[in-house]
Amino acid sequence: MTQTLKDDVLAALREPGHRIPSTWLYDQRGSELFEAITRLPSYYPTRTEISILDAHLADIAAVVPTDSLVVELGSGSSRKTAPLLRALEQPAGYVPLDISAAYLAEAAETLRAQVPNLPVHPWVADFTTAFDLPPDLPAHAGRLGFFPGSTIGNLTAENAHALLRHCHTLLGDGARFLLGIDLDKSPEVLIPAYDDPEGVTAEFNRNLLVRINRELDANFDLAAFRHEARYFEDPPRIEMHLVCERPVSVQMAGESFELEAGESLHTETSHKYSIAGFTALAAEADWVVSHQWHDAESRFAVLMMQSTPD
Ligand code: AVI
């Protein structure tokens, strides 16, 4: 597995499929654009998940033992995390994990202001690989993992399994895990969610080329690439691509690459699940789904899982 932007982009340019890991979409500008996406009318996941969480906070809190330590994969959106922490019975502390130290510090500050008197232990970690928890945790009775947003859908099935297994070890016996998943649905709903009329997702996708040009001194011609969201049925997923509208020549790190018209860079996969399908995936990692909540149109689901012995 390669770790740097340079290695990942060079590997993508050399190999057919031209797949660049989607984590590279999130530089400062990319994170801002993603935040803008979550507020678009056609991007239903964020507001749907928030409405499910809001409607069921009391049911969720009833399942989580008193004195639980909440470990969030991601730096936490104040629209989801603060209401959850306020609803829980005496949480022992909150540990947000994020790859971006700057984002994490900012989110932790906001959270401290919103939920005073709660010990907050931000921890820089890349949850797409094996990660640890901070050493100086407050005493707690159990652990609740929180992974909203269907970010798990951006991982391959293999990596999603590895993450669920790793969380099983890290959160320990009897742990709970609250997780959001985006459900499979008509491409008529999915495509506009990933190719909005306002063009924000297209800018989010193309910003990857801006980042590569800036950070790696490459010369991608942005005007030659068109954003495209593609729906596939098996397994159900949306793929984001940057499609060459004409032959493109790119110079980077002393190498030259030729892309033909119609070829594309594959920049993100977003898996769409069924509740039964995800339940089976979770079971393979020794998690059992104890509760599930979804919206009236079954667009998005929030699952509560409990760890079972291996
Ligand atoms: C972060 N993740 C869950 C988003 C998704 O829906 O897969 C990323 C995204 N890409 C384009 N729009 C949103």
Residues whose N, C-alpha, C, O or C-beta is under 5 A from the ligand:
A	BS01	AVI	I37 G149 S150 T151 A193 S270
